[in-house]
């Protein structure tokens, strides 16, 4: 079905009824009458004068409607252009924010990587230091145990019966 609004249908109905009225009363419309224009009097058909005035007013309204439609179209295009420009600015701002966030994340990741490398190196150094200290303590403990064993051997050898003392 056609997408015609009710006011448009009413307007076409009024136009059709007016046209029917003019056709049915065409003889009366063409009948000459004395008309006064204030400064002069003329014998003209009143119906034709009124029909001409009506046609002139309808034409003026149509021109006005076309003018309003043109202005609305120009305004809509301007709004669309402004909307596109604002959308582009918003997209650029969003892209800039994404770029900044990406850059910030990369910087933070680099900081974390360097901190992790420093902590790893510090941990390795601490483990190496601990290993060296443990090796030194183990060496000291081995030396101490060897000294105790040697001292015990020195004490036990004279007591043991089959062993002679070394001169």
MARZAVO-327147 format. One record per residue (C-alpha): chain; residue in one letter; z, y, x; residue number from 1. Coordinates in pm, 1 decimal, padded with zeros to 6 digits. Example, Ala and Ser with C-alpha at 12.3 -4.5 7.8 and 13.67 -1.06 7.14 Angstrom:
+-------+------+----------+----------+----------+------+
: chain : resn :        Z :        Y :        X : resi :
+-------+------+----------+----------+----------+------+
:     A :    A :  00780.0 : -00450.0 :  01230.0 :    1 :
:     A :    S :  00714.0 : -00106.0 :  01367.0 :    2 :
+-------+------+----------+----------+----------+------+
REM end
This chain:
+-------+------+----------+----------+----------+------+
: chain : resn :        Z :        Y :        X : resi :
+-------+------+----------+----------+----------+------+
:     A :    X :  00000.0 :  00000.0 :  00000.0 :    1 :
:     A :    X : -00066.5 :  00352.5 :  00117.4 :    2 :
:     A :    X :  00224.4 :  00539.6 :  00263.0 :    3 :
:     A :    X :  00215.3 :  00840.6 :  00026.8 :    4 :
:     A :    X :  00532.2 :  01033.3 : -00042.0 :    5 :
:     A :    X :  00642.1 :  01133.7 : -00391.2 :    6 :
:     A :    X :  00599.7 :  01511.6 : -00334.1 :    7 :
:     A :    X :  00241.0 :  01447.4 : -00223.5 :    8 :
:     A :    X :  00177.2 :  01243.9 : -00536.6 :    9 :
:     A :    X :  00326.3 :  01520.3 : -00753.1 :   10 :
:     A :    X :  00109.2 :  01780.8 : -00578.1 :   11 :
:     A :    X : -00206.9 :  01574.2 : -00637.8 :   12 :
:     A :    X : -00106.7 :  01520.1 : -01002.7 :   13 :
:     A :    X : -00061.1 :  01896.1 : -01053.1 :   14 :
:     A :    X : -00395.5 :  01962.6 : -00882.5 :   15 :
:     A :    X : -00567.5 :  01704.6 : -01105.2 :   16 :
:     A :    X : -00408.3 :  01848.0 : -01421.2 :   17 :
:     A :    X : -00507.3 :  02203.4 : -01318.7 :   18 :
:     A :    X : -00863.2 :  02090.9 : -01249.8 :   19 :
:     A :    X : -00874.5 :  01915.4 : -01589.0 :   20 :
:     A :    X : -00740.6 :  02230.5 : -01755.7 :   21 :
:     A :    X : -01009.4 :  02444.0 : -01586.8 :   22 :
:     A :    X : -01287.3 :  02203.3 : -01687.6 :   23 :
:     A :    X : -01166.9 :  02184.9 : -02047.8 :   24 :
:     A :    X : -01135.5 :  02565.2 : -02077.2 :   25 :
:     A :    X : -01436.9 :  02669.4 : -01868.3 :   26 :
:     A :    X : -01587.5 :  02881.5 : -02148.3 :   27 :
:     A :    X : -01261.1 :  03075.7 : -02192.3 :   28 :
:     A :    X : -01233.2 :  03124.8 : -01817.8 :   29 :
:     A :    X : -01581.4 :  03277.5 : -01807.2 :   30 :
:     A :    X : -01523.4 :  03507.8 : -02109.3 :   31 :
:     A :    X : -01538.4 :  03873.5 : -01996.3 :   32 :
:     A :    X : -01233.3 :  04093.9 : -02055.3 :   33 :
:     A :    X : -01145.5 :  04456.8 : -01981.6 :   34 :
:     A :    X : -00929.4 :  04448.3 : -01667.2 :   35 :
:     A :    X : -00739.8 :  04747.6 : -01530.1 :   36 :
:     A :    X : -00688.1 :  04780.7 : -01155.0 :   37 :
:     A :    X : -00475.1 :  05096.0 : -01182.0 :   38 :
:     A :    X : -00746.8 :  05340.8 : -01076.9 :   39 :
:     A :    X : -01042.7 :  05172.6 : -01240.5 :   40 :
:     A :    X : -01118.2 :  04950.6 : -01536.3 :   41 :
:     A :    X : -01378.6 :  04675.4 : -01518.0 :   42 :
:     A :    X : -01513.7 :  04411.0 : -01749.4 :   43 :
:     A :    X : -01467.4 :  04077.3 : -01568.3 :   44 :
:     A :    X : -01379.7 :  03721.8 : -01668.2 :   45 :
:     A :    X : -00998.4 :  03706.6 : -01642.2 :   46 :
:     A :    X : -00999.8 :  03332.9 : -01588.8 :   47 :
:     A :    X : -01232.6 :  03361.2 : -01286.9 :   48 :
:     A :    X : -01020.1 :  03638.3 : -01138.8 :   49 :
:     A :    X : -00703.1 :  03429.2 : -01182.8 :   50 :
:     A :    X : -00876.3 :  03115.3 : -01052.0 :   51 :
:     A :    X : -01002.7 :  03309.2 : -00748.3 :   52 :
:     A :    X : -00653.3 :  03443.8 : -00679.4 :   53 :
:     A :    X : -00509.0 :  03093.5 : -00713.4 :   54 :
:     A :    X : -00774.0 :  02957.5 : -00475.4 :   55 :
:     A :    X : -00698.5 :  03237.2 : -00227.3 :   56 :
:     A :    X : -00322.4 :  03165.2 : -00240.5 :   57 :
:     A :    X : -00380.3 :  02789.2 : -00197.9 :   58 :
:     A :    X : -00610.3 :  02856.7 :  00100.3 :   59 :
:     A :    X : -00347.6 :  03085.3 :  00256.5 :   60 :
:     A :    X : -00080.4 :  02817.4 :  00211.8 :   61 :
:     A :    X : -00309.9 :  02553.2 :  00365.3 :   62 :
:     A :    X : -00374.4 :  02779.3 :  00664.3 :   63 :
:     A :    X :  00000.4 :  02835.1 :  00696.4 :   64 :
:     A :    X :  00066.1 :  02459.8 :  00678.1 :   65 :
:     A :    X : -00195.6 :  02394.9 :  00948.9 :   66 :
:     A :    X : -00034.3 :  02668.0 :  01160.2 :   67 :
:     A :    X :  00312.8 :  02512.5 :  01114.7 :   68 :
:     A :    X :  00179.9 :  02165.8 :  01197.0 :   69 :
:     A :    X :  00014.1 :  02303.0 :  01511.8 :   70 :
:     A :    X :  00336.1 :  02475.0 :  01618.5 :   71 :
:     A :    X :  00534.3 :  02157.8 :  01552.3 :   72 :
:     A :    X :  00284.1 :  01955.2 :  01757.3 :   73 :
:     A :    X :  00301.7 :  02202.3 :  02046.5 :   74 :
:     A :    X :  00681.8 :  02199.5 :  02029.7 :   75 :
:     A :    X :  00688.1 :  01818.0 :  02018.7 :   76 :
:     A :    X :  00464.6 :  01799.4 :  02325.3 :   77 :
:     A :    X :  00685.5 :  02048.0 :  02508.8 :   78 :
:     A :    X :  00994.7 :  01846.3 :  02418.0 :   79 :
:     A :    X :  00823.0 :  01525.6 :  02529.7 :   80 :
:     A :    X :  00728.1 :  01687.9 :  02861.6 :   81 :
:     A :    X :  01084.1 :  01814.6 :  02910.1 :   82 :
:     A :    X :  01219.4 :  01473.1 :  02815.8 :   83 :
:     A :    X :  00994.6 :  01302.9 :  03072.9 :   84 :
:     A :    X :  01102.7 :  01554.8 :  03339.1 :   85 :
:     A :    X :  01469.6 :  01499.3 :  03254.9 :   86 :
:     A :    X :  01417.2 :  01122.2 :  03257.9 :   87 :
:     A :    X :  01254.7 :  01144.7 :  03600.9 :   88 :
:     A :    X :  01542.6 :  01359.0 :  03729.3 :   89 :
:     A :    X :  01793.3 :  01111.4 :  03588.5 :   90 :
:     A :    X :  01602.4 :  00818.8 :  03743.7 :   91 :
:     A :    X :  01587.1 :  00998.7 :  04078.9 :   92 :
:     A :    X :  01958.5 :  01077.4 :  04061.9 :   93 :
:     A :    X :  02034.8 :  00716.4 :  03975.9 :   94 :
:     A :    X :  01813.2 :  00592.2 :  04258.9 :   95 :
:     A :    X :  01988.3 :  00834.8 :  04492.2 :   96 :
:     A :    X :  02326.2 :  00704.4 :  04380.8 :   97 :
:     A :    X :  02209.1 :  00347.1 :  04436.3 :   98 :
:     A :    X :  02083.6 :  00442.6 :  04781.8 :   99 :
:     A :    X :  02416.2 :  00608.9 :  04862.6 :  100 :
:     A :    X :  02613.0 :  00308.2 :  04736.7 :  101 :
:     A :    X :  02385.7 :  00074.7 :  04935.3 :  102 :
:     A :    X :  02436.0 :  00287.3 :  05246.5 :  103 :
:     A :    X :  02813.2 :  00299.7 :  05190.0 :  104 :
:     A :    X :  02827.3 : -00078.2 :  05143.7 :  105 :
:     A :    X :  02628.9 : -00131.4 :  05464.1 :  106 :
:     A :    X :  02862.4 :  00101.7 :  05655.1 :  107 :
:     A :    X :  03168.8 : -00074.9 :  05516.1 :  108 :
:     A :    X :  03019.5 : -00415.1 :  05596.6 :  109 :
:     A :    X :  02947.9 : -00298.0 :  05952.3 :  110 :
:     A :    X :  03307.3 : -00171.6 :  05983.8 :  111 :
:     A :    X :  03440.3 : -00500.9 :  05851.2 :  112 :
:     A :    X :  03216.0 : -00695.3 :  06090.2 :  113 :
:     A :    X :  03333.4 : -00489.2 :  06387.3 :  114 :
:     A :    X :  03698.6 : -00523.5 :  06277.5 :  115 :
:     A :    X :  03648.1 : -00896.2 :  06234.5 :  116 :
:     A :    X :  03492.0 : -00916.6 :  06581.5 :  117 :
:     A :    X :  03784.0 : -00717.9 :  06727.8 :  118 :
:     A :    X :  04037.5 : -00939.2 :  06551.1 :  119 :
:     A :    X :  03849.8 : -01248.6 :  06661.4 :  120 :
:     A :    X :  03843.5 : -01126.0 :  07022.6 :  121 :
:     A :    X :  04213.9 : -01034.5 :  07002.3 :  122 :
:     A :    X :  04292.5 : -01376.2 :  06856.0 :  123 :
:     A :    X :  04093.6 : -01551.3 :  07130.9 :  124 :
:     A :    X :  04269.9 : -01340.3 :  07394.9 :  125 :
:     A :    X :  04611.3 : -01417.0 :  07241.3 :  126 :
:     A :    X :  04527.6 : -01788.1 :  07227.2 :  127 :
:     A :    X :  04408.3 : -01781.3 :  07588.7 :  128 :
:     A :    X :  04724.7 : -01600.4 :  07696.7 :  129 :
:     A :    X :  04934.6 : -01851.6 :  07503.6 :  130 :
:     A :    X :  04744.1 : -02140.3 :  07664.5 :  131 :
:     A :    X :  04800.1 : -01995.3 :  08011.6 :  132 :
:     A :    X :  05170.2 : -01942.4 :  07940.5 :  133 :
:     A :    X :  05192.3 : -02297.0 :  07803.5 :  134 :
:     A :    X :  05010.6 : -02431.8 :  08110.2 :  135 :
:     A :    X :  05250.9 : -02236.4 :  08333.2 :  136 :
:     A :    X :  05555.7 : -02367.6 :  08143.9 :  137 :
:     A :    X :  05420.8 : -02719.3 :  08148.2 :  138 :
:     A :    X :  05358.7 : -02683.3 :  08521.6 :  139 :
:     A :    X :  05714.3 : -02547.8 :  08567.5 :  140 :
:     A :    X :  05851.9 : -02829.6 :  08352.1 :  141 :
:     A :    X :  05655.1 : -03090.2 :  08550.1 :  142 :
:     A :    X :  05783.6 : -02940.1 :  08874.9 :  143 :
:     A :    X :  06140.8 : -02930.2 :  08740.8 :  144 :
:     A :    X :  06120.9 : -03291.5 :  08618.5 :  145 :
:     A :    X :  05967.7 : -03397.3 :  08951.5 :  146 :
:     A :    X :  06248.7 : -03218.4 :  09134.5 :  147 :
:     A :    X :  06509.9 : -03391.1 :  08916.3 :  148 :
:     A :    X :  06341.2 : -03726.3 :  08967.0 :  149 :
:     A :    X :  06326.7 : -03666.3 :  09339.7 :  150 :
:     A :    X :  06692.5 : -03567.8 :  09343.5 :  151 :
:     A :    X :  06784.3 : -03873.3 :  09140.5 :  152 :
:     A :    X :  06584.5 : -04094.9 :  09376.8 :  153 :
:     A :    X :  06766.8 : -03937.9 :  09668.5 :  154 :
:     A :    X :  07099.9 : -04017.7 :  09505.7 :  155 :
:     A :    X :  07006.4 : -04365.8 :  09394.5 :  156 :
:     A :    X :  06839.1 : -04489.8 :  09714.0 :  157 :
:     A :    X :  07156.1 : -04506.7 :  09919.0 :  158 :
:     A :    X :  07326.2 : -04695.1 :  09640.0 :  159 :
:     A :    X :  07056.1 : -04957.6 :  09589.5 :  160 :
:     A :    X :  07113.5 : -05265.1 :  09799.0 :  161 :
:     A :    X :  06783.4 : -05374.4 :  09945.8 :  162 :
:     A :    X :  06644.8 : -05046.5 :  10028.1 :  163 :
:     A :    X :  06694.8 : -04892.5 :  10358.1 :  164 :
:     A :    X :  06707.5 : -04527.3 :  10417.8 :  165 :
:     A :    X :  06409.8 : -04378.0 :  10579.7 :  166 :
:     A :    X :  06492.2 : -04219.4 :  10915.0 :  167 :
+-------+------+----------+----------+----------+------+
REM end
